[in-house]
Amino acid sequence: MEEDLSSSNNKKNVFSQFCTRISQWYQGVVDRTVPWRKSRWLAAILLIIGFLARVLYAQGWYIVTYALGIYHLNLFIAFLTPKIDPAMDFDADEGGPELPTRANEEFRPFIRRLPEFKFWYSITKSTIIGFICTFFDCFNIPVFWPILVMYFITLFCITMKRQIRHMIKYRYLPFTHGKPKYQGHEESTGKVIISPK
């Protein structure tokens, strides 16, 4: 009885070690892609184009495409939104948001709610899942696809209009292109003071 128990624990241990190694290898591959921003996005765009080509060629899986589009729109809005929403950051004295309004006030960099790498990773992962779903007939629900396209365009326009109004109201720009870049001052050389022991 004890031998059966120890052999089953040994099998579980080997399986968990295998899963841990696969997970570590996968994480290492993902971590190595961090500096290759343009290549990552090019691969993601090609993956989306491949997914759309599969859907158009197979003439189906429009519900999967619609759900994927809504999810990508949700990710894009999170990418454009600041981590600390100015609409929720109220000052107790003034009753309004506290943001710098003059050039001599404190510089606050734009920090995204969804960082660029997580945005890319989520888009890539969801597109792969959507691509896999196109190989199963249970996800091929018959729908009238022009209505889904109309719903998506309407939802996109309403959501982006709200996001652009939010950006104008709280005066932030979620992109770093064209913003002034500040450089720190180098420390002047001085005497090195060694503390007594």
Solvent accessible surface area in square Angstrom, and as a share of the most:
residue,aa,sasa,rsa
1,M,199,0.89
2,E,144,0.65
3,E,140,0.63
4,D,103,0.54
5,L,115,0.57
6,S,67,0.43
7,S,52,0.34
8,S,44,0.28
9,N,82,0.42
10,N,96,0.49
11,K,148,0.63
12,K,139,0.59
13,N,80,0.41
14,V,94,0.54
15,F,135,0.56
16,S,56,0.36
17,Q,102,0.45
18,F,120,0.50
19,C,56,0.34
20,T,71,0.41
21,R,176,0.64
22,I,87,0.44
23,S,66,0.42
24,Q,118,0.52
25,W,160,0.56
26,Y,98,0.37
27,Q,94,0.42
28,G,23,0.22
29,V,53,0.30
30,V,16,0.09
31,D,75,0.39
32,R,153,0.56
33,T,38,0.22
34,V,73,0.42
35,P,103,0.65
36,W,162,0.57
37,R,143,0.52
38,K,179,0.76
39,S,64,0.41
40,R,10,0.04
41,W,56,0.20
42,L,107,0.53
43,A,57,0.44
44,A,1,0.01
45,I,92,0.47
46,L,104,0.52
47,L,51,0.26
48,I,46,0.24
49,I,97,0.49
50,G,31,0.30
51,F,1,0.00
52,L,76,0.38
53,A,55,0.42
54,R,57,0.21
55,V,5,0.03
56,L,116,0.58
57,Y,189,0.72
58,A,34,0.27
59,Q,126,0.56
60,G,3,0.02
61,W,19,0.07
62,Y,39,0.15
63,I,55,0.28
64,V,17,0.10
65,T,34,0.20
66,Y,58,0.22
67,A,59,0.46
68,L,18,0.09
69,G,18,0.17
70,I,51,0.26
71,Y,93,0.36
72,H,29,0.13
73,L,11,0.06
74,N,94,0.48
75,L,16,0.08
76,F,61,0.26
77,I,21,0.11
78,A,20,0.15
79,F,23,0.10
80,L,5,0.03
81,T,9,0.05
82,P,13,0.08
83,K,132,0.56
84,I,127,0.64
85,D,29,0.15
86,P,9,0.06
87,A,24,0.18
88,M,149,0.67
89,D,61,0.31
90,F,127,0.53
91,D,36,0.19
92,A,103,0.80
93,D,136,0.70
94,E,138,0.62
95,G,56,0.54
96,G,17,0.17
97,P,49,0.31
98,E,92,0.41
99,L,65,0.32
100,P,46,0.29
101,T,85,0.49
102,R,159,0.58
103,A,115,0.90
104,N,130,0.67
105,E,66,0.30
106,E,120,0.54
107,F,122,0.51
108,R,104,0.38
109,P,83,0.52
110,F,47,0.20
111,I,102,0.52
112,R,44,0.16
113,R,124,0.45
114,L,27,0.13
115,P,62,0.39
116,E,32,0.15
117,F,48,0.20
118,K,118,0.50
119,F,15,0.06
120,W,24,0.09
121,Y,56,0.21
122,S,21,0.13
123,I,13,0.07
124,T,24,0.14
125,K,98,0.42
126,S,15,0.10
127,T,1,0.00
128,I,78,0.40
129,I,100,0.51
130,G,5,0.05
131,F,65,0.27
132,I,92,0.47
133,C,24,0.14
134,T,0,0.00
135,F,119,0.50
136,F,106,0.44
137,D,115,0.60
138,C,99,0.59
139,F,83,0.35
140,N,55,0.28
141,I,89,0.45
142,P,127,0.80
143,V,52,0.30
144,F,139,0.58
145,W,126,0.44
146,P,45,0.28
147,I,75,0.38
148,L,22,0.11
149,V,69,0.40
150,M,123,0.55
151,Y,123,0.47
152,F,61,0.26
153,I,96,0.49
154,T,73,0.43
155,L,71,0.35
156,F,81,0.34
157,C,73,0.44
158,I,106,0.54
159,T,17,0.10
160,M,30,0.13
161,K,112,0.48
162,R,154,0.56
163,Q,11,0.05
164,I,85,0.43
165,R,151,0.55
166,H,39,0.17
167,M,29,0.13
168,I,126,0.64
169,K,143,0.61
170,Y,23,0.09
171,R,177,0.65
172,Y,33,0.12
173,L,86,0.43
174,P,1,0.01
175,F,91,0.38
176,T,96,0.56
177,H,168,0.75
178,G,75,0.72
179,K,64,0.27
180,P,94,0.59
181,K,172,0.73
182,Y,145,0.55
183,Q,168,0.75
184,G,73,0.71
185,H,181,0.81
186,E,166,0.75
187,E,163,0.73
188,S,104,0.67
189,T,140,0.81
190,G,63,0.61
191,K,190,0.81
192,V,135,0.77
193,I,157,0.80
194,I,153,0.78
195,S,85,0.55
196,P,128,0.81
197,K,242,1.03
